[in-house]
């Protein structure tokens, strides 16, 4: 097997693994009573620890999506001009993941009502705000036109910081439970890996590695 074919296979396996992780998280953390209890405990701990951020959390969760959206839209226009079709195709896949999060939460995935109810009994899995922020953050890295190594590293770190902040403020603002934001990261991560399988090179392995680390960080408090 050639190196490009091996790379495509690895990306496809990663995408399947992340998608499977999303399904397992939903079944174990949203459907199962004990999973809801773990999520509720983590929710209580995190909202208490982040109380100082609550006055700005609601604004921050909206501002992140809007700010990244404006920048990515401008970069997309430039990418069309430069005919960067693989990168634009990858971004469409990321956008589809954000839309899928909205559809799954609103019309597909139910949340059984067990004894553990914290804040609201209806389904909020996955978080559409985190899915949109994560998709836009990855699109920012994909579409960034700079060729300098330093500039690309800075963009990657900014994108990662935006995703981390989105995870924090969506929980602190009582908008989502911890498993909601983790599910969004798994969903968008699967889309990013799938995009890399279809169009190798649009998303570097280092970016995918950092994106996966965010999911690991979000899963620790709820473990």
C-alpha positions in Angstrom: 0.0 0.0 0.0 1.4 3.4 -1.0 1.9 6.2 1.5 -1.1 8.3 0.2 -3.4 5.3 0.3 -2.2 4.5 3.9 -2.8 8.1 4.9 -6.4 8.0 3.5 -7.0 4.7 5.3 -5.7 6.1 8.6 -8.0 9.2 8.3 -11.0 7.1 7.4 -10.4 4.8 10.4 -10.0 7.9 12.6 -13.3 9.3 11.3 -15.1 6.0 11.9 -13.6 5.9 15.5 -14.7 9.4 16.3 -18.2 8.8 14.9 -18.5 5.6 16.9 -17.3 7.6 20.0 -20.2 10.0 19.4 -22.7 7.2 19.3 -21.3 5.5 22.5 -21.2 8.8 24.3 -24.9 9.4 23.5 -25.9 6.0 24.6 -23.8 5.9 27.7 -24.0 9.6 28.8 -27.5 10.7 27.6 -29.6 7.5 27.4 -28.3 5.6 30.4 -29.3 6.7 33.9 -25.8 6.4 35.4 -24.4 8.5 32.5 -26.9 11.2 33.2 -25.8 11.2 36.8 -22.1 11.5 35.8 -23.0 14.4 33.4 -25.1 16.1 36.1 -22.2 15.9 38.7 -19.7 17.3 36.2 -22.2 20.0 35.2 -22.6 21.0 38.9 -18.8 21.1 39.5 -18.0 23.0 36.3 -20.7 25.6 36.6 -19.7 26.2 40.2 -16.0 26.6 39.4 -16.7 28.9 36.5 -19.2 31.1 38.2 -16.9 34.1 37.8 -17.2 33.8 34.0 -21.0 33.6 34.0 -21.6 37.4 33.4 -19.7 37.2 30.1 -20.3 33.6 29.1 -23.6 34.2 27.3 -22.1 37.0 25.1 -18.9 35.0 24.5 -20.7 31.9 23.1 -22.4 34.1 20.5 -19.4 36.3 19.8 -17.2 33.3 19.0 -19.5 32.0 16.4 -20.1 35.4 14.8 -16.5 36.5 14.9 -15.1 33.2 13.4 -18.0 33.2 10.9 -17.0 36.6 9.5 -13.3 35.7 9.2 -14.0 32.3 7.6 -16.5 33.9 5.1 -13.8 36.4 4.1 -11.2 33.6 3.7 -13.7 31.5 1.7 -14.2 34.3 -0.8 -10.4 34.5 -1.2 -10.2 30.7 -1.6 -12.8 30.8 -4.4 -10.7 33.4 -6.1 -7.6 31.2 -5.7 -9.6 28.1 -6.8 -8.7 26.2 -3.7 -11.5 23.7 -4.3 -10.3 20.8 -2.0 -10.1 23.2 0.9 -13.5 24.6 0.2 -14.9 21.1 -0.1 -13.5 20.2 3.3 -15.1 23.3 4.7 -18.5 22.3 3.3 -18.1 19.0 5.1 -17.4 20.8 8.4 -20.4 23.0 7.8 -22.5 19.8 7.3 -21.3 18.5 10.6 -22.5 21.7 12.4 -25.9 21.4 10.6 -26.1 17.7 11.5 -25.6 18.6 15.2 -28.6 20.9 15.0 -30.8 18.2 13.3 -29.7 15.5 15.7 -30.4 17.6 18.8 -33.7 19.0 17.7 -35.4 16.1 15.8 -33.5 12.8 16.1 -32.0 12.1 19.5 -34.3 11.8 22.5 -33.3 12.2 26.1 -35.0 9.7 28.4 -36.2 11.3 31.7 -34.7 9.5 34.6 -34.5 10.5 38.2 -31.5 12.7 37.5 -32.6 16.0 36.0 -30.3 19.0 36.3 -31.5 22.3 34.9 -33.7 21.0 32.1 -35.1 17.6 31.1 -35.1 18.0 27.3 -32.3 17.0 25.0 -29.4 19.4 24.5 -27.0 16.8 23.0 -24.9 17.8 21.0 -24.2 21.5 21.5 -24.8 23.4 18.2 -22.8 26.4 19.4 -19.7 24.2 20.1 -20.2 22.3 16.9 -20.4 25.6 14.9 -17.4 27.1 16.7 -15.3 23.9 16.2 -16.2 23.7 12.6 -15.4 27.3 12.0 -12.1 27.0 13.9 -11.0 24.0 11.7 -12.2 25.9 8.6 -10.0 28.8 9.7 -6.9 26.6 9.7 -7.9 25.0 6.4 -8.5 28.3 4.6 -5.7 30.3 6.1 -3.6 31.6 3.1 -0.3 32.3 4.8 2.6 30.1 4.0 4.8 31.1 6.9 5.3 28.4 9.5 5.0 30.9 12.4 1.8 32.4 11.1 0.2 29.0 10.7 1.2 27.9 14.2 -0.4 31.1 15.6 -3.6 30.4 13.6 -3.7 26.9 14.9 -3.3 28.0 18.5 -6.0 30.7 18.1 -8.4 28.1 16.6 -7.7 25.7 19.5 -8.2 28.5 22.1 -11.5 29.4 20.5 -12.7 25.8 20.8 -11.6 25.5 24.4 -13.3 28.8 25.3 -16.5 27.7 23.5 -16.6 24.5 25.5 -16.1 26.4 28.8 -18.6 29.2 28.2 -21.4 27.0 26.9 -21.3 25.0 30.2 -20.7 27.9 32.5 -23.7 29.8 30.9 -25.9 26.8 31.7 -26.6 26.4 28.0 -25.2 22.8 27.8 -24.0 19.9 29.9 -20.4 18.7 29.6 -21.3 15.7 27.5 -23.1 18.0 25.0 -19.9 19.8 24.2 -17.8 16.6 24.1 -20.3 15.1 21.6 -19.9 18.2 19.4 -16.2 17.8 19.4 -16.4 14.1 18.4 -18.9 15.0 15.6 -16.8 17.7 14.1 -13.6 15.7 14.6 -15.1 12.9 12.6 -16.0 15.4 9.8 -12.5 16.8 9.8 -10.9 13.3 9.6 -13.3 12.3 6.8 -12.3 15.5 4.9 -8.7 14.5 5.3 -9.5 11.0 3.9 -11.2 12.5 0.9 -8.7 15.3 0.3 -5.3 14.5 1.9 -3.3 17.6 2.9 -6.2 20.0 3.6 -5.8 19.4 7.3 -2.5 18.5 8.8 -2.1 15.6 11.3 -0.9 18.2 13.9 -4.2 20.0 13.7 -6.2 16.8 14.0 -4.1 15.8 17.0 -4.7 19.1 18.8 -8.4 18.9 18.0 -8.6 15.4 19.6 -6.8 16.7 22.7 -9.6 19.1 23.3 -12.0 16.2 23.4 -9.8 14.5 25.9 -9.7 17.6 28.1 -13.4 17.9 28.1 -13.9 14.3 29.0 -11.7 14.3 32.1 -14.0 16.2 34.5 -16.9 13.9 33.6 -15.0 10.6 34.1 
